[in-house]
Amino acid sequence: MNSLSFHDKQHVLRLLQQQGQVKRIFDEFVRRSGLVLTKWKGKSAGNVWERNATLEKQIDKLLIDLHDNLLANIDSHTVGAWEAANIKSDDLINAYIKDLALSEIVGKSDYENLERGMFARNMEAFKA
């Protein structure tokens, strides 16, 4: 990881953190569903949930919780990654324009408009 930039290292660390969180979410689901399934009664010829309707409802609830937990995790990490990408983009733009004489070429007010445009956030794309 030594050859990675600061932003890339941060990204890898965020991915590792998310991977650990997703593993914990699945581990919790497996633990809780395993406890429920230990009460399962042998299946009939037609339907494995026959004589196990209560367990089926409990498993369905656990699956809904799993879905909600994974979705919340994905949403929270998406926002963080988007914000980090904005910071990295800002740094790249700053590094590119820091030695340019744009303000002298296009004028101070035009340069400020240009700079605002370069640093504008595309939040509508994020929300889509």
Summary of the structure (lengths in Angstrom):
residues: 128
radius of gyration: 25.3
end to end distance: 32.9
largest distance: 83.6
contacts: 263
relative contact order: 0.08
helix: 77%
strand: 0%
